[in-house]
Amino acid sequence: MDQDKVAQNEQVSQTQSGNEESSNLPNTGELVYEAKKARKKAQEAQAKVEQLQSQIKAIEDAKLKEQENYKQLSERLEEENDSLKNDADKGRKLVDSLQKIWMLKKPWIL
């Protein structure tokens, strides 16, 4: 009889500890919701940073114009223009190479 009571007490304690462990585990739905919420917040923050950076640049450009420091403004715009030209050239090369590859795979279309 004593052994039966000990066995029952062990089973009860095991089920109680199992319930405690499962209650300590967060719901996966809640985790997904929190992750989406955090991702959205990070994206909004990144958009805000980009917006503020563009505003700062516009303010700096306006100050340079006011100070009639056109040389520095021109140099900055020239650097930006060169960067954009390089990106455009890379894009054109990529499009050309993709077109060539596509034409090689589809020679019957002309």
ROKEMAR-531555 format. One line per field, with one value per residue: x negated, y, z negated of N, C-alpha, C, CB in turn. Coordinates in Angstrom, 3 decimals, padded with zeros to 6 digits. Atoms other than C-alpha are relative to their C-alpha. Glycine has a CB too. Layout:
// residues N
n_xx	(X_...)
n_yy	(Y_...)
n_zz	(Z_...)
ca_xx	(X_...)
ca_yy	(Y_...)
ca_zz	(Z_...)
c_xx	(X_...)
c_yy	(Y_...)
c_zz	(Z_...)
cb_xx	(X_...)
cb_yy	(Y_...)
cb_zz	(Z_...)
END
This chain:
// residues 110
n_xx	(-000.796_000.865_000.639_-001.009_-000.138_001.225_-000.073_-001.009_000.549_000.994_-000.727_-000.632_001.035_000.496_-000.983_-000.003_001.199_-000.224_-000.915_000.750_000.900_-000.776_-000.496_001.142_000.324_-000.879_-000.796_000.712_-000.744_000.416_001.371_-000.074_-000.582_001.012_001.065_-000.515_-000.115_001.363_000.490_-000.689_000.549_001.348_-000.147_-000.447_001.141_000.929_-000.595_000.117_001.414_000.267_-000.690_000.742_001.272_-000.254_-000.297_001.277_000.733_-000.664_000.334_001.402_000.053_-000.577_000.983_001.089_-000.503_-000.087_001.360_000.553_001.122_-000.431_001.060_-000.132_-001.258_000.220_000.839_-000.816_-000.948_000.776_000.315_-001.246_-000.309_000.923_-000.430_-001.221_000.389_000.598_-001.093_-000.762_000.813_-000.070_-001.347_-000.071_000.790_-000.767_-001.128_000.551_000.435_-001.207_-000.620_000.802_-000.249_-001.362_-000.030_000.662_-000.886_-001.194_000.422_-001.100_-000.784_000.679)
n_yy	(-001.181_-001.167_-000.140_-000.543_-001.423_-000.657_-000.010_-000.982_-001.322_-000.288_-000.291_-001.302_-001.031_-000.058_-000.692_-001.402_-000.638_-000.060_-001.110_-001.228_-000.197_-000.396_-001.357_-000.900_-000.140_-000.982_000.451_-000.308_-001.058_-001.265_-000.275_-000.439_-001.346_-000.918_-000.121_-000.846_-001.343_-000.535_-000.222_-001.177_-001.151_-000.229_-000.554_-001.388_-000.768_-000.151_-000.968_-001.313_-000.384_-000.405_-001.268_-001.043_-000.217_-000.798_-001.354_-000.610_-000.308_-001.136_-001.180_-000.331_-000.577_-001.343_-000.859_-000.271_-000.962_-001.299_-000.505_-000.089_000.923_000.856_000.934_001.190_000.628_000.605_001.193_001.043_000.496_000.715_001.314_000.773_000.298_001.056_001.236_000.448_000.457_001.324_000.941_000.156_000.815_001.377_000.487_000.253_001.197_001.138_000.222_000.531_001.387_000.821_000.129_000.936_001.345_000.362_000.251_001.268_001.064_-000.046_-000.487_000.046_-001.227_-001.151)
n_zz	(000.000_000.063_-001.302_-000.906_000.299_-000.465_-001.458_-000.373_000.290_-001.031_-001.236_000.170_-000.059_-001.379_-000.838_000.392_-000.564_-001.445_-000.234_000.227_-001.135_-001.169_000.202_-000.135_-001.420_-000.631_-001.127_-001.245_-000.679_000.596_-000.450_-001.396_000.025_000.516_-001.003_-001.075_000.561_000.095_-001.359_-000.518_000.715_-000.531_-001.349_000.146_000.489_-001.119_-000.915_000.645_-000.085_-001.383_-000.219_000.702_-000.701_-001.199_000.449_000.386_-001.230_-000.628_000.806_-000.268_-001.349_000.070_000.669_-000.940_-000.987_000.665_000.196_-001.350_-000.072_-001.093_-000.363_000.845_-000.381_-001.308_000.182_000.618_-000.998_-001.011_000.570_000.011_-001.387_-000.436_000.641_-000.679_-001.338_000.157_000.264_-001.236_-000.899_000.492_-000.315_-001.452_-000.284_000.510_-000.911_-001.251_000.183_000.163_-001.314_-000.792_000.528_-000.364_-001.447_-000.248_000.410_-000.827_-001.310_-000.947_000.108_-000.601)
ca_xx	(000.000_-002.758_-004.417_-001.167_-000.836_-004.460_-003.915_-000.760_-002.501_-005.343_-002.851_-001.004_-004.215_-005.373_-002.118_-002.231_-005.789_-004.784_-001.926_-004.248_-006.711_-004.002_-002.627_-006.135_-006.481_-005.177_-002.535_-004.064_-001.283_-002.267_-005.919_-005.048_-002.896_-005.664_-008.232_-006.016_-005.403_-009.142_-009.924_-007.304_-008.661_-012.209_-011.054_-009.250_-012.340_-014.515_-012.105_-012.146_-015.972_-016.093_-013.544_-015.509_-018.774_-017.221_-015.879_-019.334_-020.879_-018.269_-018.952_-022.711_-022.201_-020.006_-022.662_-025.343_-023.156_-022.536_-026.260_-026.814_-029.188_-028.284_-031.643_-031.213_-027.606_-028.646_-031.353_-028.896_-026.343_-029.042_-030.109_-026.501_-025.998_-029.101_-027.879_-024.490_-026.124_-028.182_-025.055_-023.234_-026.125_-026.129_-022.384_-022.693_-025.435_-023.303_-020.281_-022.425_-023.929_-020.502_-019.137_-022.016_-021.504_-017.776_-018.340_-020.727_-018.131_-015.300_-016.831_-013.524_-012.053_-013.148)
ca_yy	(000.000_002.424_001.738_002.478_005.841_006.724_005.802_007.918_010.875_010.621_010.568_013.588_015.539_014.613_015.792_019.014_019.732_018.908_021.407_024.052_023.517_023.790_026.962_028.455_027.880_030.861_030.338_030.149_032.329_035.044_034.700_035.040_038.080_039.698_038.963_040.538_043.523_043.961_043.612_046.219_048.574_048.133_048.812_051.957_053.100_052.482_054.446_057.301_057.306_057.461_060.283_062.270_061.724_063.093_066.086_066.752_066.599_069.013_071.424_071.220_071.896_074.877_076.255_075.874_077.736_080.505_080.835_080.822_077.924_076.499_074.859_072.493_071.836_071.119_068.701_066.810_066.574_065.482_062.652_061.550_061.722_059.601_057.015_056.872_056.560_053.612_051.940_052.568_051.076_047.982_047.665_047.975_045.331_043.015_043.491_042.890_039.707_038.419_039.143_037.264_034.288_034.314_034.517_031.563_029.486_030.564_030.770_030.066_033.399_036.220)
ca_zz	(000.000_-000.851_002.464_004.310_002.535_003.351_007.015_007.176_005.566_008.104_010.995_009.638_009.169_012.690_014.275_012.277_013.386_016.981_016.772_015.357_018.197_020.848_019.265_019.289_023.053_025.039_027.657_031.145_032.529_030.103_031.109_034.795_034.064_032.032_034.746_037.412_035.175_034.572_038.291_039.200_036.549_037.890_041.461_040.352_038.493_041.561_043.755_041.254_041.221_045.021_045.059_042.484_044.369_047.544_045.609_044.149_047.614_048.968_046.093_046.691_050.405_049.612_047.237_049.893_052.365_049.851_049.208_052.959_052.547_055.917_056.444_053.490_054.458_058.019_056.884_054.685_057.489_059.916_057.596_057.210_060.965_061.596_059.117_060.803_064.228_063.013_061.655_064.936_066.928_064.732_065.230_069.008_069.082_066.985_069.260_072.360_070.943_069.901_073.364_074.982_072.702_073.394_077.157_077.006_075.198_077.516_081.011_082.725_081.580_083.859)
c_xx	(-000.852_-000.664_000.979_000.160_-001.208_000.031_001.007_-000.504_-001.033_000.691_000.643_-001.031_-000.558_000.986_000.065_-001.202_000.127_000.927_-000.702_-000.918_000.777_000.562_-001.134_-000.382_000.956_000.721_-000.713_000.724_-000.382_-001.396_-000.008_000.538_-001.030_-001.127_000.452_000.077_-001.380_-000.559_000.631_-000.560_-001.394_000.072_000.447_-001.142_-001.002_000.530_-000.130_-001.443_-000.320_000.647_-000.773_-001.334_000.212_000.339_-001.273_-000.788_000.612_-000.319_-001.436_-000.155_000.536_-000.982_-001.148_000.440_000.071_-001.379_-000.709_-001.275_000.329_-001.054_000.127_001.279_-000.147_-000.835_000.800_000.967_-000.714_-000.367_001.234_000.380_-000.901_000.400_001.231_-000.302_-000.610_001.073_000.812_-000.769_000.033_001.352_000.154_-000.770_000.734_001.162_-000.495_-000.398_001.206_000.727_-000.760_000.238_001.378_000.090_-000.680_000.903_001.245_-000.359_001.149_000.885_-000.833_000.972)
c_yy	(001.263_000.248_000.584_001.511_000.786_000.124_001.040_001.423_000.411_000.371_001.381_001.104_000.141_000.742_001.472_000.719_000.105_001.148_001.337_000.306_000.470_001.408_001.013_000.214_001.005_-000.609_000.414_001.081_001.367_000.377_000.518_001.425_001.028_000.212_000.903_001.454_000.665_000.311_001.255_001.271_000.349_000.608_001.453_000.885_000.248_001.026_001.411_000.509_000.486_001.342_001.144_000.289_000.840_001.445_000.744_000.406_001.213_001.295_000.440_000.637_001.426_000.975_000.348_001.009_001.400_000.639_000.196_-000.826_-001.054_-001.032_-001.293_-000.757_-000.726_-001.273_-001.146_-000.609_-000.786_-001.404_-000.902_-000.428_-001.116_-001.357_-000.572_-000.501_-001.390_-001.054_-000.263_-000.869_-001.472_-000.613_-000.316_-001.263_-001.253_-000.325_-000.598_-001.463_-000.920_-000.186_-000.986_-001.431_-000.478_-000.332_-001.319_-001.169_-000.074_000.497_000.047_001.233_001.137_000.864)
c_zz	(000.000_001.349_001.018_-000.208_000.497_001.518_000.472_-000.235_001.053_001.304_-000.071_000.113_001.418_000.896_-000.348_000.581_001.515_000.361_-000.184_001.169_001.216_-000.165_000.121_001.464_000.633_001.198_001.292_000.788_-000.531_000.453_001.436_000.067_-000.464_001.005_001.143_-000.449_-000.063_001.383_000.589_-000.641_000.535_001.396_-000.052_-000.466_001.129_001.005_-000.559_000.084_001.416_000.319_-000.650_000.670_001.253_-000.367_-000.388_001.235_000.694_-000.749_000.259_001.377_000.004_-000.660_000.945_001.056_-000.600_-000.147_001.329_000.131_001.073_000.386_-000.800_000.348_001.328_-000.113_-000.593_001.031_001.104_-000.486_000.003_001.411_000.526_-000.584_000.694_001.420_-000.064_-000.245_001.268_000.997_-000.408_000.330_001.475_000.375_-000.448_000.931_001.308_-000.136_-000.182_001.324_000.872_-000.453_000.419_001.483_000.340_-000.374_000.876_001.412_001.017_-000.066_000.573_000.723)
cb_xx	(000.913_-001.059_-000.533_001.349_000.182_-001.260_000.377_001.290_-000.634_-000.934_001.073_000.722_-001.134_-000.248_001.383_000.013_-001.278_000.581_001.201_-000.807_-000.760_001.133_000.682_-001.192_000.081_-000.802_001.449_-000.153_001.497_000.054_-000.868_000.893_001.236_-000.567_-000.402_001.383_000.643_-000.920_000.298_001.518_-000.063_-000.802_001.001_001.173_-000.682_-000.233_001.475_000.458_-000.923_000.505_001.436_-000.225_-000.653_001.141_000.969_-000.830_-000.003_001.521_000.203_-000.878_000.799_001.337_-000.547_-000.470_001.389_000.660_-000.802_-000.280_-000.283_000.351_-001.379_-000.003_001.118_-000.684_-001.200_000.788_000.789_-001.273_-000.544_001.140_-000.147_-001.445_000.292_001.030_-000.992_-001.011_000.919_000.314_-001.445_-000.252_001.042_-000.557_-001.366_000.520_000.760_-001.206_-000.946_000.943_000.072_-001.491_-000.127_000.966_-000.677_-001.311_000.390_001.075_-001.114_000.823_000.415_-001.094)
cb_yy	(-000.012_-000.177_-001.359_-000.715_000.213_-000.787_-001.393_-000.241_000.017_-001.207_-001.076_000.082_-000.327_-001.418_-000.634_000.133_-000.794_-001.320_-000.095_-000.100_-001.293_-000.993_000.125_-000.549_-001.375_001.235_000.588_-001.262_-000.218_-000.080_-001.268_-000.955_000.037_-000.524_-001.394_-000.489_-000.053_-000.993_-001.220_-000.107_-000.287_-001.317_-000.827_000.091_-000.733_-001.357_-000.338_-000.078_-001.197_-001.068_-000.062_-000.398_-001.347_-000.619_-000.033_-000.968_-001.216_-000.226_-000.292_-001.258_-000.865_-000.026_-000.690_-001.304_-000.426_-000.150_-000.954_001.458_-000.669_000.839_000.635_000.389_001.042_000.995_000.318_000.575_001.169_000.789_000.150_000.820_001.257_000.347_000.241_001.146_000.981_000.002_000.540_001.377_000.510_-000.049_001.023_001.206_000.081_000.290_001.318_000.822_-000.116_000.636_001.358_000.345_-000.020_001.132_001.151_-000.074_000.183_000.913_-000.875_-001.222_000.293_-000.439)
cb_zz	(-001.172_-001.090_000.486_-000.210_-001.504_-000.456_000.534_-000.786_-001.399_000.212_000.266_-001.345_-000.984_000.546_-000.153_-001.520_-000.377_000.509_-000.935_-001.285_000.323_000.248_-001.369_-000.773_000.732_000.435_-000.063_000.860_-000.156_-001.522_-000.107_000.832_-000.920_-001.315_000.545_000.454_-001.408_-000.728_000.892_-000.253_-001.518_000.034_000.815_-000.986_-001.172_000.694_000.259_-001.481_-000.387_000.975_-000.555_-001.448_000.371_000.825_-001.179_-000.865_000.951_000.049_-001.501_-000.101_000.987_-000.780_-001.267_000.673_000.516_-001.375_-000.883_000.363_-001.406_001.198_-000.228_-001.497_000.084_000.936_-000.899_-001.207_000.610_000.355_-001.435_-000.631_000.860_-000.412_-001.485_000.053_000.642_-001.153_-001.115_000.619_000.018_-001.517_-000.415_000.788_-000.687_-001.419_000.266_000.439_-001.213_-001.026_000.688_-000.104_-001.535_-000.351_000.761_-000.775_-001.440_-000.648_000.531_-000.240_-001.486_000.943)
END
